[in-house]
Amino acid sequence: MSNEQGSGLARYVLGRLAQAAFVLWAAYTLSFLILWSLPGNIIANITGGQATDLTKEQISKIESTWGLDDPLWLRYLNSLGRALHGDFGISFATQQPVSRLVAQSIPPTVAIAGLGFLFALVFGVGIALAATRARWRWLSGLLLALPPLGVAIPSFWLGLLLIQFFSFAIPIFPSTGNDGFVSAVLPAITLAVPTSALIAQLLASGLQQALAQPYADTARAKGASASRVQLRHAFRNAVLPALTVSGLVVGGLLAGSVVTETVFSRNGIGRVTASAVSAQDVPVVQAVVVFASVVFVLVNLIVDLVYPLLDPRIVTVRRRRLPVTPIPEGV
């Protein structure tokens, strides 16, 4: 790697890190301002609805204990400083440390989200490859019609349908609970279907465009098989748009966990979020927003760092603001 390429890569990485830090700060700041400006009786949330039975002295003591008598800007600075050390305060509803409450709910959600993402990759990539390799036009059209159908299916309905078939009609998987891998299969499939549909749509479109490029024709003229042209030459270019939406994919998994964990009665970040929103538990909602932002930022940062590995020209091209052309054969 030349000095120019090294300095370009360093600027690229530092730029992405700076963007990640800004996004996290913006997400925290906006969520803080929005959550603390919502209408509602915070004292009632803290006391479990008993605010009307409290004296002024008791209310003043509660406000002083929770820092509610401080101006909004001071509350923001104090909470931001604590958040930088991983402390998001105490839950209004449960009176437990928010960091511990959220940390305990993350593993069950990560289990179904990770398994769902794996299923989504298998389903999405499989459909895209099969659709672009199908010899019959009707079969290709049928496979390409599956992604829009997957996006259109409501998650809660799909979850109930899976429970009906695979928990009651054919009792293979449990319908509820957090009992290991087996109980995570149906929730993971529920999360995977809309995600795999998005991956399949983007990848199939990218493969069709890549297979029509001159470098693909050159590879065929040199005697490369259809599988080699598709996987070795076209897939490398077609996968870039799919990588770009990885952040949206992860966001879909996190957003879908709220409904999915409710349908399958699983304890996770989705259930915690639903309970916190209904109880207006501001510290918990704030911590969940930050957690989701961190996941978004990390995924997009990883994607941005993987880009130069797939196409080293991206660092130079983005610095010069020139369009990226497909990677020709042999590069």
Secondary structure, DSSP 8 states (H G I E B T S, - for coil): --HHHHHHHHHHHHHHHHHHHHHHHHHHHHHHHHHHTS-S-HHHHHHTS-GGG--HHHHHHHHHHHTTTS-HHHHHHHHHHHHHTT---B-TTT-SBHHHHHHHHHHHHHHHHHHHHHHHHHHHHHHHHHHHH-SSHHHHHHHHHHHHHHHHS-HHHHHHHHHIIIIIIS--S-SSS--HHHHHHHHHHHHHHHHHHHHHHHHHHHHHHHHTSHHHHHHHHTT--HHHIIIIIIHHHHHHHHHHTHHHHHHHHHHHHHHHHHHTT--SHHHHHHHHHHTT-HHHHHHHHHHHHHHHHHHHHHHHHHHHHH-THHHHHHHHT-------TT-
